[in-house]
Amino acid sequence: QRVRDEAKQEAKAKTQVDGETCYYIKEKDGYVIVYKGDQKTVYEYTSILVETLPDEIEELLKKGIKVDSLSQIYGFLENYSS
């Protein structure tokens, strides 16, 4: 039981970066921006122009794409950066 609890705590610690458990990828001023879970605090600015993305991604960015890990963020950014 103790080992299982420690594993859960370790997994939880890995998912919380800077106290955040999720991030949102959104559009602002024509660019893709990554926000922390509060959707107000910028985590990272990108040079990805929204107009260069597929229409369905543009639509999702208007509402915000919720991601739960940094690896998901960087996977998305890698897919859509030039």
N, CA, C and O atoms as a Maestro MAE file, in Angstrom:
{
 s_m_m2io_version
 :::
 2.0.0
}

f_m_ct {
 s_m_title
 :::
 protein
 m_atom[328] {
  # First column is atom index #
  i_m_mmod_type
  r_m_x_coord
  r_m_y_coord
  r_m_z_coord
  i_m_residue_number
  s_m_chain_name
  s_m_pdb_residue_name
  s_m_pdb_atom_name
  i_m_atomic_number
  :::
  1 25 0.836 -1.201 0.000 1 A "GLN " " N  " 7
  2 3 0.000 0.000 0.000 1 A "GLN " " CA " 6
  3 2 0.877 1.259 0.000 1 A "GLN " " C  " 6
  4 15 0.618 2.193 -0.760 1 A "GLN " " O  " 8
  5 25 1.895 1.287 0.836 2 A "ARG " " N  " 7
  6 3 2.754 2.453 0.926 2 A "ARG " " CA " 6
  7 2 3.438 2.744 -0.414 2 A "ARG " " C  " 6
  8 15 3.550 3.900 -0.822 2 A "ARG " " O  " 8
  9 25 3.888 1.697 -1.085 3 A "VAL " " N  " 7
  10 3 4.558 1.868 -2.377 3 A "VAL " " CA " 6
  11 2 3.585 2.450 -3.402 3 A "VAL " " C  " 6
  12 15 3.950 3.316 -4.197 3 A "VAL " " O  " 8
  13 25 2.351 1.967 -3.375 4 A "ARG " " N  " 7
  14 3 1.332 2.466 -4.300 4 A "ARG " " CA " 6
  15 2 1.065 3.954 -4.038 4 A "ARG " " C  " 6
  16 15 0.956 4.737 -4.982 4 A "ARG " " O  " 8
  17 25 0.961 4.342 -2.779 5 A "ASP " " N  " 7
  18 3 0.728 5.745 -2.434 5 A "ASP " " CA " 6
  19 2 1.887 6.626 -2.895 5 A "ASP " " C  " 6
  20 15 1.675 7.726 -3.405 5 A "ASP " " O  " 8
  21 25 3.104 6.140 -2.713 6 A "GLU " " N  " 7
  22 3 4.269 6.899 -3.155 6 A "GLU " " CA " 6
  23 2 4.267 7.070 -4.672 6 A "GLU " " C  " 6
  24 15 4.621 8.131 -5.185 6 A "GLU " " O  " 8
  25 25 3.868 6.025 -5.378 7 A "ALA " " N  " 7
  26 3 3.812 6.094 -6.841 7 A "ALA " " CA " 6
  27 2 2.769 7.121 -7.283 7 A "ALA " " C  " 6
  28 15 3.000 7.869 -8.233 7 A "ALA " " O  " 8
  29 25 1.628 7.157 -6.600 8 A "LYS " " N  " 7
  30 3 0.592 8.143 -6.920 8 A "LYS " " CA " 6
  31 2 1.099 9.560 -6.677 8 A "LYS " " C  " 6
  32 15 0.869 10.455 -7.490 8 A "LYS " " O  " 8
  33 25 1.786 9.759 -5.561 9 A "GLN " " N  " 7
  34 3 2.307 11.091 -5.240 9 A "GLN " " CA " 6
  35 2 3.346 11.518 -6.272 9 A "GLN " " C  " 6
  36 15 3.384 12.680 -6.677 9 A "GLN " " O  " 8
  37 25 4.178 10.585 -6.691 10 A "GLU " " N  " 7
  38 3 5.208 10.900 -7.673 10 A "GLU " " CA " 6
  39 2 4.567 11.269 -9.013 10 A "GLU " " C  " 6
  40 15 4.995 12.220 -9.667 10 A "GLU " " O  " 8
  41 25 3.549 10.523 -9.417 11 A "ALA " " N  " 7
  42 3 2.848 10.814 -10.667 11 A "ALA " " CA " 6
  43 2 2.182 12.183 -10.599 11 A "ALA " " C  " 6
  44 15 2.215 12.940 -11.569 11 A "ALA " " O  " 8
  45 25 1.581 12.500 -9.461 12 A "LYS " " N  " 7
  46 3 0.929 13.796 -9.287 12 A "LYS " " CA " 6
  47 2 1.959 14.919 -9.361 12 A "LYS " " C  " 6
  48 15 1.700 15.957 -9.970 12 A "LYS " " O  " 8
  49 25 3.111 14.722 -8.754 13 A "ALA " " N  " 7
  50 3 4.159 15.732 -8.767 13 A "ALA " " CA " 6
  51 2 4.641 15.992 -10.200 13 A "ALA " " C  " 6
  52 15 4.945 17.131 -10.554 13 A "ALA " " O  " 8
  53 25 4.708 14.954 -11.010 14 A "LYS " " N  " 7
  54 3 5.162 15.116 -12.385 14 A "LYS " " CA " 6
  55 2 4.163 15.895 -13.222 14 A "LYS " " C  " 6
  56 15 4.559 16.588 -14.160 14 A "LYS " " O  " 8
  57 25 2.876 15.799 -12.907 15 A "THR " " N  " 7
  58 3 1.873 16.495 -13.706 15 A "THR " " CA " 6
  59 2 1.708 17.951 -13.273 15 A "THR " " C  " 6
  60 15 1.111 18.743 -14.002 15 A "THR " " O  " 8
  61 25 2.214 18.306 -12.129 16 A "GLN " " N  " 7
  62 3 2.099 19.688 -11.663 16 A "GLN " " CA " 6
  63 2 3.409 20.420 -11.910 16 A "GLN " " C  " 6
  64 15 4.404 20.181 -11.226 16 A "GLN " " O  " 8
  65 25 3.399 21.296 -12.876 17 A "VAL " " N  " 7
  66 3 4.570 22.098 -13.195 17 A "VAL " " CA " 6
  67 2 4.223 23.528 -12.822 17 A "VAL " " C  " 6
  68 15 3.208 24.062 -13.270 17 A "VAL " " O  " 8
  69 25 5.049 24.139 -12.017 18 A "ASP " " N  " 7
  70 3 4.778 25.503 -11.545 18 A "ASP " " CA " 6
  71 2 3.399 25.617 -10.894 18 A "ASP " " C  " 6
  72 15 2.764 26.669 -10.971 18 A "ASP " " O  " 8
  73 25 2.938 24.552 -10.259 19 A "GLY " " N  " 7
  74 3 1.661 24.593 -9.571 19 A "GLY " " CA " 6
  75 2 0.462 24.469 -10.489 19 A "GLY " " C  " 6
  76 15 -0.675 24.542 -10.024 19 A "GLY " " O  " 8
  77 25 0.686 24.285 -11.765 20 A "GLU " " N  " 7
  78 3 -0.408 24.176 -12.729 20 A "GLU " " CA " 6
  79 2 -0.606 22.720 -13.113 20 A "GLU " " C  " 6
  80 15 0.353 21.955 -13.214 20 A "GLU " " O  " 8
  81 25 -1.839 22.354 -13.323 21 A "THR " " N  " 7
  82 3 -2.100 20.986 -13.735 21 A "THR " " CA " 6
  83 2 -2.515 20.912 -15.200 21 A "THR " " C  " 6
  84 15 -2.603 19.820 -15.761 21 A "THR " " O  " 8
  85 25 -2.769 22.055 -15.824 22 A "CYS " " N  " 7
  86 3 -3.093 22.047 -17.243 22 A "CYS " " CA " 6
  87 2 -2.679 23.373 -17.869 22 A "CYS " " C  " 6
  88 15 -2.339 24.338 -17.186 22 A "CYS " " O  " 8
  89 25 -2.722 23.376 -19.187 23 A "TYR " " N  " 7
  90 3 -2.372 24.559 -19.967 23 A "TYR " " CA " 6
  91 2 -3.401 24.705 -21.075 23 A "TYR " " C  " 6
  92 15 -4.142 23.768 -21.372 23 A "TYR " " O  " 8
  93 25 -3.447 25.876 -21.683 24 A "TYR " " N  " 7
  94 3 -4.335 26.113 -22.812 24 A "TYR " " CA " 6
  95 2 -3.538 26.733 -23.946 24 A "TYR " " C  " 6
  96 15 -2.771 27.676 -23.751 24 A "TYR " " O  " 8
  97 25 -3.735 26.185 -25.129 25 A "ILE " " N  " 7
  98 3 -3.119 26.743 -26.323 25 A "ILE " " CA " 6
  99 2 -4.213 27.553 -27.004 25 A "ILE " " C  " 6
  100 15 -5.273 27.032 -27.350 25 A "ILE " " O  " 8
  101 25 -3.930 28.854 -27.190 26 A "LYS " " N  " 7
  102 3 -4.954 29.758 -27.720 26 A "LYS " " CA " 6
  103 2 -4.341 30.695 -28.749 26 A "LYS " " C  " 6
  104 15 -3.131 30.718 -28.972 26 A "LYS " " O  " 8
  105 25 -5.231 31.469 -29.366 27 A "GLU " " N  " 7
  106 3 -4.816 32.488 -30.331 27 A "GLU " " CA " 6
  107 2 -4.885 33.852 -29.677 27 A "GLU " " C  " 6
  108 15 -5.836 34.164 -28.960 27 A "GLU " " O  " 8
  109 25 -3.867 34.665 -29.929 28 A "LYS " " N  " 7
  110 3 -3.906 36.067 -29.499 28 A "LYS " " CA " 6
  111 2 -3.125 36.896 -30.509 28 A "LYS " " C  " 6
  112 15 -1.971 36.602 -30.822 28 A "LYS " " O  " 8
  113 25 -3.771 37.921 -31.002 29 A "ASP " " N  " 7
  114 3 -3.144 38.826 -31.975 29 A "ASP " " CA " 6
  115 2 -2.572 38.080 -33.181 29 A "ASP " " C  " 6
  116 15 -1.545 38.475 -33.733 29 A "ASP " " O  " 8
  117 25 -3.245 36.998 -33.586 30 A "GLY " " N  " 7
  118 3 -2.822 36.262 -34.771 30 A "GLY " " CA " 6
  119 2 -1.758 35.208 -34.542 30 A "GLY " " C  " 6
  120 15 -1.342 34.537 -35.486 30 A "GLY " " O  " 8
  121 25 -1.308 35.049 -33.299 31 A "TYR " " N  " 7
  122 3 -0.276 34.067 -32.976 31 A "TYR " " CA " 6
  123 2 -0.788 33.015 -31.998 31 A "TYR " " C  " 6
  124 15 -1.757 33.236 -31.272 31 A "TYR " " O  " 8
  125 25 -0.122 31.880 -31.996 32 A "VAL " " N  " 7
  126 3 -0.423 30.813 -31.041 32 A "VAL " " CA " 6
  127 2 0.311 31.131 -29.747 32 A "VAL " " C  " 6
  128 15 1.521 31.359 -29.749 32 A "VAL " " O  " 8
  129 25 -0.431 31.145 -28.638 33 A "ILE " " N  " 7
  130 3 0.124 31.447 -27.320 33 A "ILE " " CA " 6
  131 2 -0.257 30.312 -26.368 33 A "ILE " " C  " 6
  132 15 -1.366 29.783 -26.439 33 A "ILE " " O  " 8
  133 25 0.661 29.943 -25.484 34 A "VAL " " N  " 7
  134 3 0.374 28.922 -24.469 34 A "VAL " " CA " 6
  135 2 0.144 29.628 -23.139 34 A "VAL " " C  " 6
  136 15 0.977 30.406 -22.674 34 A "VAL " " O  " 8
  137 25 -1.009 29.335 -22.540 35 A "TYR " " N  " 7
  138 3 -1.369 29.928 -21.247 35 A "TYR " " CA " 6
  139 2 -1.342 28.866 -20.157 35 A "TYR " " C  " 6
  140 15 -1.537 27.678 -20.415 35 A "TYR " " O  " 8
  141 25 -1.099 29.317 -18.945 36 A "LYS " " N  " 7
  142 3 -1.240 28.422 -17.798 36 A "LYS " " CA " 6
  143 2 -2.720 28.143 -17.577 36 A "LYS " " C  " 6
  144 15 -3.573 28.723 -18.249 36 A "LYS " " O  " 8
  145 25 -3.021 27.266 -16.646 37 A "GLY " " N  " 7
  146 3 -4.385 26.805 -16.411 37 A "GLY " " CA " 6
  147 2 -5.408 27.888 -16.145 37 A "GLY " " C  " 6
  148 15 -6.599 27.670 -16.366 37 A "GLY " " O  " 8
  149 25 -4.978 29.055 -15.673 38 A "ASP " " N  " 7
  150 3 -5.933 30.143 -15.413 38 A "ASP " " CA " 6
  151 2 -6.391 30.835 -16.707 38 A "ASP " " C  " 6
  152 15 -7.297 31.669 -16.683 38 A "ASP " " O  " 8
  153 25 -5.767 30.488 -17.818 39 A "GLN " " N  " 7
  154 3 -6.043 31.039 -19.152 39 A "GLN " " CA " 6
  155 2 -5.748 32.527 -19.264 39 A "GLN " " C  " 6
  156 15 -6.164 33.169 -20.229 39 A "GLN " " O  " 8
  157 25 -5.041 33.079 -18.296 40 A "LYS " " N  " 7
  158 3 -4.675 34.493 -18.334 40 A "LYS " " CA " 6
  159 2 -3.166 34.683 -18.314 40 A "LYS " " C  " 6
  160 15 -2.636 35.592 -18.953 40 A "LYS " " O  " 8
  161 25 -2.478 33.818 -17.574 41 A "THR " " N  " 7
  162 3 -1.031 33.926 -17.426 41 A "THR " " CA " 6
  163 2 -0.340 33.236 -18.597 41 A "THR " " C  " 6
  164 15 -0.534 32.042 -18.828 41 A "THR " " O  " 8
  165 25 0.474 34.004 -19.341 42 A "VAL " " N  " 7
  166 3 1.169 33.432 -20.492 42 A "VAL " " CA " 6
  167 2 2.297 32.526 -20.007 42 A "VAL " " C  " 6
  168 15 3.122 32.918 -19.182 42 A "VAL " " O  " 8
  169 25 2.310 31.306 -20.541 43 A "TYR " " N  " 7
  170 3 3.404 30.375 -20.254 43 A "TYR " " CA " 6
  171 2 4.480 30.514 -21.327 43 A "TYR " " C  " 6
  172 15 5.673 30.514 -21.024 43 A "TYR " " O  " 8
  173 25 4.047 30.632 -22.592 44 A "GLU " " N  " 7
  174 3 5.022 30.747 -23.672 44 A "GLU " " CA " 6
  175 2 4.398 31.413 -24.896 44 A "GLU " " C  " 6
  176 15 3.289 31.080 -25.314 44 A "GLU " " O  " 8
  177 25 5.138 32.352 -25.449 45 A "TYR " " N  " 7
  178 3 4.758 32.957 -26.724 45 A "TYR " " CA " 6
  179 2 5.383 32.116 -27.831 45 A "TYR " " C  " 6
  180 15 6.464 31.554 -27.655 45 A "TYR " " O  " 8
  181 25 4.702 32.032 -28.972 46 A "THR " " N  " 7
  182 3 5.289 31.331 -30.115 46 A "THR " " CA " 6
  183 2 5.308 32.271 -31.310 46 A "THR " " C  " 6
  184 15 4.685 33.332 -31.291 46 A "THR " " O  " 8
  185 25 6.019 31.875 -32.334 47 A "SER " " N  " 7
  186 3 6.043 32.653 -33.576 47 A "SER " " CA " 6
  187 2 5.144 32.007 -34.625 47 A "SER " " C  " 6
  188 15 5.248 32.319 -35.811 47 A "SER " " O  " 8
  189 25 4.263 31.108 -34.191 48 A "ILE " " N  " 7
  190 3 3.366 30.406 -35.114 48 A "ILE " " CA " 6
  191 2 2.172 31.309 -35.437 48 A "ILE " " C  " 6
  192 15 1.414 31.696 -34.548 48 A "ILE " " O  " 8
  193 25 2.022 31.633 -36.703 49 A "LEU " " N  " 7
  194 3 0.896 32.439 -37.157 49 A "LEU " " CA " 6
  195 2 -0.336 31.553 -37.296 49 A "LEU " " C  " 6
  196 15 -0.288 30.506 -37.942 49 A "LEU " " O  " 8
  197 25 -1.429 31.976 -36.693 50 A "VAL " " N  " 7
  198 3 -2.667 31.198 -36.731 50 A "VAL " " CA " 6
  199 2 -3.151 31.014 -38.165 50 A "VAL " " C  " 6
  200 15 -3.692 29.962 -38.506 50 A "VAL " " O  " 8
  201 25 -2.965 32.016 -38.997 51 A "GLU " " N  " 7
  202 3 -3.451 31.935 -40.380 51 A "GLU " " CA " 6
  203 2 -2.773 30.834 -41.196 51 A "GLU " " C  " 6
  204 15 -3.271 30.451 -42.255 51 A "GLU " " O  " 8
  205 25 -1.648 30.328 -40.714 52 A "THR " " N  " 7
  206 3 -0.947 29.260 -41.436 52 A "THR " " CA " 6
  207 2 -1.443 27.866 -41.030 52 A "THR " " C  " 6
  208 15 -1.013 26.861 -41.596 52 A "THR " " O  " 8
  209 25 -2.339 27.815 -40.058 53 A "LEU " " N  " 7
  210 3 -2.825 26.531 -39.542 53 A "LEU " " CA " 6
  211 2 -4.092 26.093 -40.265 53 A "LEU " " C  " 6
  212 15 -4.794 26.921 -40.846 53 A "LEU " " O  " 8
  213 25 -4.390 24.791 -40.232 54 A "PRO " " N  " 7
  214 3 -5.650 24.313 -40.822 54 A "PRO " " CA " 6
  215 2 -6.846 24.996 -40.146 54 A "PRO " " C  " 6
  216 15 -6.791 25.355 -38.970 54 A "PRO " " O  " 8
  217 25 -7.924 25.165 -40.915 55 A "ASP " " N  " 7
  218 3 -9.114 25.866 -40.416 55 A "ASP " " CA " 6
  219 2 -9.659 25.263 -39.126 55 A "ASP " " C  " 6
  220 15 -10.071 25.997 -38.227 55 A "ASP " " O  " 8
  221 25 -9.665 23.934 -39.025 56 A "GLU " " N  " 7
  222 3 -10.219 23.297 -37.820 56 A "GLU " " CA " 6
  223 2 -9.374 23.607 -36.581 56 A "GLU " " C  " 6
  224 15 -9.910 23.711 -35.478 56 A "GLU " " O  " 8
  225 25 -8.073 23.754 -36.754 57 A "ILE " " N  " 7
  226 3 -7.199 24.114 -35.627 57 A "ILE " " CA " 6
  227 2 -7.445 25.575 -35.242 57 A "ILE " " C  " 6
  228 15 -7.474 25.914 -34.058 57 A "ILE " " O  " 8
  229 25 -7.620 26.438 -36.250 58 A "GLU " " N  " 7
  230 3 -7.932 27.843 -35.966 58 A "GLU " " CA " 6
  231 2 -9.183 27.951 -35.102 58 A "GLU " " C  " 6
  232 15 -9.213 28.726 -34.146 58 A "GLU " " O  " 8
  233 25 -10.209 27.183 -35.432 59 A "GLU " " N  " 7
  234 3 -11.460 27.209 -34.674 59 A "GLU " " CA " 6
  235 2 -11.239 26.746 -33.232 59 A "GLU " " C  " 6
  236 15 -11.758 27.347 -32.291 59 A "GLU " " O  " 8
  237 25 -10.468 25.677 -33.073 60 A "LEU " " N  " 7
  238 3 -10.184 25.163 -31.723 60 A "LEU " " CA " 6
  239 2 -9.416 26.190 -30.895 60 A "LEU " " C  " 6
  240 15 -9.665 26.341 -29.699 60 A "LEU " " O  " 8
  241 25 -8.494 26.888 -31.526 61 A "LEU " " N  " 7
  242 3 -7.684 27.877 -30.813 61 A "LEU " " CA " 6
  243 2 -8.514 29.049 -30.295 61 A "LEU " " C  " 6
  244 15 -8.161 29.660 -29.287 61 A "LEU " " O  " 8
  245 25 -9.601 29.361 -30.972 62 A "LYS " " N  " 7
  246 3 -10.464 30.456 -30.511 62 A "LYS " " CA " 6
  247 2 -11.045 30.151 -29.133 62 A "LYS " " C  " 6
  248 15 -11.179 31.044 -28.297 62 A "LYS " " O  " 8
  249 25 -11.386 28.897 -28.905 63 A "LYS " " N  " 7
  250 3 -11.932 28.476 -27.610 63 A "LYS " " CA " 6
  251 2 -10.822 28.098 -26.639 63 A "LYS " " C  " 6
  252 15 -10.983 28.197 -25.423 63 A "LYS " " O  " 8
  253 25 -9.710 27.671 -27.185 64 A "GLY " " N  " 7
  254 3 -8.591 27.203 -26.369 64 A "GLY " " CA " 6
  255 2 -8.522 25.691 -26.392 64 A "GLY " " C  " 6
  256 15 -9.532 25.012 -26.206 64 A "GLY " " O  " 8
  257 25 -7.333 25.167 -26.621 65 A "ILE " " N  " 7
  258 3 -7.104 23.728 -26.610 65 A "ILE " " CA " 6
  259 2 -6.472 23.383 -25.272 65 A "ILE " " C  " 6
  260 15 -5.360 23.821 -24.976 65 A "ILE " " O  " 8
  261 25 -7.172 22.604 -24.466 66 A "LYS " " N  " 7
  262 3 -6.666 22.229 -23.150 66 A "LYS " " CA " 6
  263 2 -5.662 21.086 -23.304 66 A "LYS " " C  " 6
  264 15 -5.937 20.091 -23.975 66 A "LYS " " O  " 8
  265 25 -4.502 21.240 -22.678 67 A "VAL " " N  " 7
  266 3 -3.496 20.181 -22.661 67 A "VAL " " CA " 6
  267 2 -3.056 19.952 -21.223 67 A "VAL " " C  " 6
  268 15 -3.029 20.877 -20.411 67 A "VAL " " O  " 8
  269 25 -2.717 18.720 -20.928 68 A "ASP " " N  " 7
  270 3 -2.411 18.344 -19.551 68 A "ASP " " CA " 6
  271 2 -0.930 18.173 -19.246 68 A "ASP " " C  " 6
  272 15 -0.559 17.884 -18.108 68 A "ASP " " O  " 8
  273 25 -0.087 18.349 -20.251 69 A "SER " " N  " 7
  274 3 1.346 18.166 -19.972 69 A "SER " " CA " 6
  275 2 2.187 19.003 -20.928 69 A "SER " " C  " 6
  276 15 1.738 19.400 -22.003 69 A "SER " " O  " 8
  277 25 3.401 19.255 -20.506 70 A "LEU " " N  " 7
  278 3 4.332 19.996 -21.352 70 A "LEU " " CA " 6
  279 2 4.647 19.223 -22.618 70 A "LEU " " C  " 6
  280 15 4.841 19.820 -23.677 70 A "LEU " " O  " 8
  281 25 4.701 17.893 -22.523 71 A "SER " " N  " 7
  282 3 5.008 17.105 -23.719 71 A "SER " " CA " 6
  283 2 3.901 17.258 -24.762 71 A "SER " " C  " 6
  284 15 4.183 17.250 -25.960 71 A "SER " " O  " 8
  285 25 2.642 17.397 -24.323 72 A "GLN " " N  " 7
  286 3 1.554 17.624 -25.274 72 A "GLN " " CA " 6
  287 2 1.684 19.002 -25.925 72 A "GLN " " C  " 6
  288 15 1.435 19.155 -27.120 72 A "GLN " " O  " 8
  289 25 2.069 19.984 -25.145 73 A "ILE " " N  " 7
  290 3 2.268 21.330 -25.688 73 A "ILE " " CA " 6
  291 2 3.335 21.291 -26.770 73 A "ILE " " C  " 6
  292 15 3.122 21.762 -27.887 73 A "ILE " " O  " 8
  293 25 4.479 20.727 -26.430 74 A "TYR " " N  " 7
  294 3 5.590 20.738 -27.375 74 A "TYR " " CA " 6
  295 2 5.319 19.850 -28.580 74 A "TYR " " C  " 6
  296 15 5.825 20.119 -29.669 74 A "TYR " " O  " 8
  297 25 4.531 18.799 -28.404 75 A "GLY " " N  " 7
  298 3 4.108 17.973 -29.538 75 A "GLY " " CA " 6
  299 2 3.271 18.790 -30.510 75 A "GLY " " C  " 6
  300 15 3.481 18.737 -31.721 75 A "GLY " " O  " 8
  301 25 2.323 19.542 -29.970 76 A "PHE " " N  " 7
  302 3 1.470 20.405 -30.793 76 A "PHE " " CA " 6
  303 2 2.326 21.454 -31.513 76 A "PHE " " C  " 6
  304 15 2.216 21.629 -32.727 76 A "PHE " " O  " 8
  305 25 3.169 22.140 -30.761 77 A "LEU " " N  " 7
  306 3 3.975 23.209 -31.355 77 A "LEU " " CA " 6
  307 2 4.913 22.668 -32.424 77 A "LEU " " C  " 6
  308 15 5.121 23.311 -33.453 77 A "LEU " " O  " 8
  309 25 5.470 21.507 -32.190 78 A "GLU " " N  " 7
  310 3 6.377 20.891 -33.162 78 A "GLU " " CA " 6
  311 2 5.628 20.550 -34.450 78 A "GLU " " C  " 6
  312 15 6.158 20.726 -35.546 78 A "GLU " " O  " 8
  313 25 4.391 20.062 -34.312 79 A "ASN " " N  " 7
  314 3 3.592 19.709 -35.486 79 A "ASN " " CA " 6
  315 2 3.266 20.906 -36.359 79 A "ASN " " C  " 6
  316 15 3.192 20.785 -37.582 79 A "ASN " " O  " 8
  317 25 3.068 22.072 -35.734 80 A "TYR " " N  " 7
  318 3 2.563 23.218 -36.482 80 A "TYR " " CA " 6
  319 2 3.567 24.344 -36.682 80 A "TYR " " C  " 6
  320 15 3.229 25.360 -37.291 80 A "TYR " " O  " 8
  321 25 4.784 24.193 -36.190 81 A "SER " " N  " 7
  322 3 5.778 25.231 -36.451 81 A "SER " " CA " 6
  323 2 6.438 24.944 -37.790 81 A "SER " " C  " 6
  324 15 6.502 23.797 -38.231 81 A "SER " " O  " 8
  325 25 6.923 25.990 -38.424 82 A "SER " " N  " 7
  326 3 7.479 25.795 -39.764 82 A "SER " " CA " 6
  327 2 8.926 25.353 -39.731 82 A "SER " " C  " 6
  328 15 9.533 25.148 -40.782 82 A "SER " " O  " 8
  :::
 }
 m_bond[327] {
  # First column is bond index #
  i_m_from
  i_m_to
  i_m_order
  :::
  1 1 2 1
  2 2 3 1
  3 3 4 2
  4 3 5 1
  5 5 6 1
  6 6 7 1
  7 7 8 2
  8 7 9 1
  9 9 10 1
  10 10 11 1
  11 11 12 2
  12 11 13 1
  13 13 14 1
  14 14 15 1
  15 15 16 2
  16 15 17 1
  17 17 18 1
  18 18 19 1
  19 19 20 2
  20 19 21 1
  21 21 22 1
  22 22 23 1
  23 23 24 2
  24 23 25 1
  25 25 26 1
  26 26 27 1
  27 27 28 2
  28 27 29 1
  29 29 30 1
  30 30 31 1
  31 31 32 2
  32 31 33 1
  33 33 34 1
  34 34 35 1
  35 35 36 2
  36 35 37 1
  37 37 38 1
  38 38 39 1
  39 39 40 2
  40 39 41 1
  41 41 42 1
  42 42 43 1
  43 43 44 2
  44 43 45 1
  45 45 46 1
  46 46 47 1
  47 47 48 2
  48 47 49 1
  49 49 50 1
  50 50 51 1
  51 51 52 2
  52 51 53 1
  53 53 54 1
  54 54 55 1
  55 55 56 2
  56 55 57 1
  57 57 58 1
  58 58 59 1
  59 59 60 2
  60 59 61 1
  61 61 62 1
  62 62 63 1
  63 63 64 2
  64 63 65 1
  65 65 66 1
  66 66 67 1
  67 67 68 2
  68 67 69 1
  69 69 70 1
  70 70 71 1
  71 71 72 2
  72 71 73 1
  73 73 74 1
  74 74 75 1
  75 75 76 2
  76 75 77 1
  77 77 78 1
  78 78 79 1
  79 79 80 2
  80 79 81 1
  81 81 82 1
  82 82 83 1
  83 83 84 2
  84 83 85 1
  85 85 86 1
  86 86 87 1
  87 87 88 2
  88 87 89 1
  89 89 90 1
  90 90 91 1
  91 91 92 2
  92 91 93 1
  93 93 94 1
  94 94 95 1
  95 95 96 2
  96 95 97 1
  97 97 98 1
  98 98 99 1
  99 99 100 2
  100 99 101 1
  101 101 102 1
  102 102 103 1
  103 103 104 2
  104 103 105 1
  105 105 106 1
  106 106 107 1
  107 107 108 2
  108 107 109 1
  109 109 110 1
  110 110 111 1
  111 111 112 2
  112 111 113 1
  113 113 114 1
  114 114 115 1
  115 115 116 2
  116 115 117 1
  117 117 118 1
  118 118 119 1
  119 119 120 2
  120 119 121 1
  121 121 122 1
  122 122 123 1
  123 123 124 2
  124 123 125 1
  125 125 126 1
  126 126 127 1
  127 127 128 2
  128 127 129 1
  129 129 130 1
  130 130 131 1
  131 131 132 2
  132 131 133 1
  133 133 134 1
  134 134 135 1
  135 135 136 2
  136 135 137 1
  137 137 138 1
  138 138 139 1
  139 139 140 2
  140 139 141 1
  141 141 142 1
  142 142 143 1
  143 143 144 2
  144 143 145 1
  145 145 146 1
  146 146 147 1
  147 147 148 2
  148 147 149 1
  149 149 150 1
  150 150 151 1
  151 151 152 2
  152 151 153 1
  153 153 154 1
  154 154 155 1
  155 155 156 2
  156 155 157 1
  157 157 158 1
  158 158 159 1
  159 159 160 2
  160 159 161 1
  161 161 162 1
  162 162 163 1
  163 163 164 2
  164 163 165 1
  165 165 166 1
  166 166 167 1
  167 167 168 2
  168 167 169 1
  169 169 170 1
  170 170 171 1
  171 171 172 2
  172 171 173 1
  173 173 174 1
  174 174 175 1
  175 175 176 2
  176 175 177 1
  177 177 178 1
  178 178 179 1
  179 179 180 2
  180 179 181 1
  181 181 182 1
  182 182 183 1
  183 183 184 2
  184 183 185 1
  185 185 186 1
  186 186 187 1
  187 187 188 2
  188 187 189 1
  189 189 190 1
  190 190 191 1
  191 191 192 2
  192 191 193 1
  193 193 194 1
  194 194 195 1
  195 195 196 2
  196 195 197 1
  197 197 198 1
  198 198 199 1
  199 199 200 2
  200 199 201 1
  201 201 202 1
  202 202 203 1
  203 203 204 2
  204 203 205 1
  205 205 206 1
  206 206 207 1
  207 207 208 2
  208 207 209 1
  209 209 210 1
  210 210 211 1
  211 211 212 2
  212 211 213 1
  213 213 214 1
  214 214 215 1
  215 215 216 2
  216 215 217 1
  217 217 218 1
  218 218 219 1
  219 219 220 2
  220 219 221 1
  221 221 222 1
  222 222 223 1
  223 223 224 2
  224 223 225 1
  225 225 226 1
  226 226 227 1
  227 227 228 2
  228 227 229 1
  229 229 230 1
  230 230 231 1
  231 231 232 2
  232 231 233 1
  233 233 234 1
  234 234 235 1
  235 235 236 2
  236 235 237 1
  237 237 238 1
  238 238 239 1
  239 239 240 2
  240 239 241 1
  241 241 242 1
  242 242 243 1
  243 243 244 2
  244 243 245 1
  245 245 246 1
  246 246 247 1
  247 247 248 2
  248 247 249 1
  249 249 250 1
  250 250 251 1
  251 251 252 2
  252 251 253 1
  253 253 254 1
  254 254 255 1
  255 255 256 2
  256 255 257 1
  257 257 258 1
  258 258 259 1
  259 259 260 2
  260 259 261 1
  261 261 262 1
  262 262 263 1
  263 263 264 2
  264 263 265 1
  265 265 266 1
  266 266 267 1
  267 267 268 2
  268 267 269 1
  269 269 270 1
  270 270 271 1
  271 271 272 2
  272 271 273 1
  273 273 274 1
  274 274 275 1
  275 275 276 2
  276 275 277 1
  277 277 278 1
  278 278 279 1
  279 279 280 2
  280 279 281 1
  281 281 282 1
  282 282 283 1
  283 283 284 2
  284 283 285 1
  285 285 286 1
  286 286 287 1
  287 287 288 2
  288 287 289 1
  289 289 290 1
  290 290 291 1
  291 291 292 2
  292 291 293 1
  293 293 294 1
  294 294 295 1
  295 295 296 2
  296 295 297 1
  297 297 298 1
  298 298 299 1
  299 299 300 2
  300 299 301 1
  301 301 302 1
  302 302 303 1
  303 303 304 2
  304 303 305 1
  305 305 306 1
  306 306 307 1
  307 307 308 2
  308 307 309 1
  309 309 310 1
  310 310 311 1
  311 311 312 2
  312 311 313 1
  313 313 314 1
  314 314 315 1
  315 315 316 2
  316 315 317 1
  317 317 318 1
  318 318 319 1
  319 319 320 2
  320 319 321 1
  321 321 322 1
  322 322 323 1
  323 323 324 2
  324 323 325 1
  325 325 326 1
  326 326 327 1
  327 327 328 2
  :::
 }
}
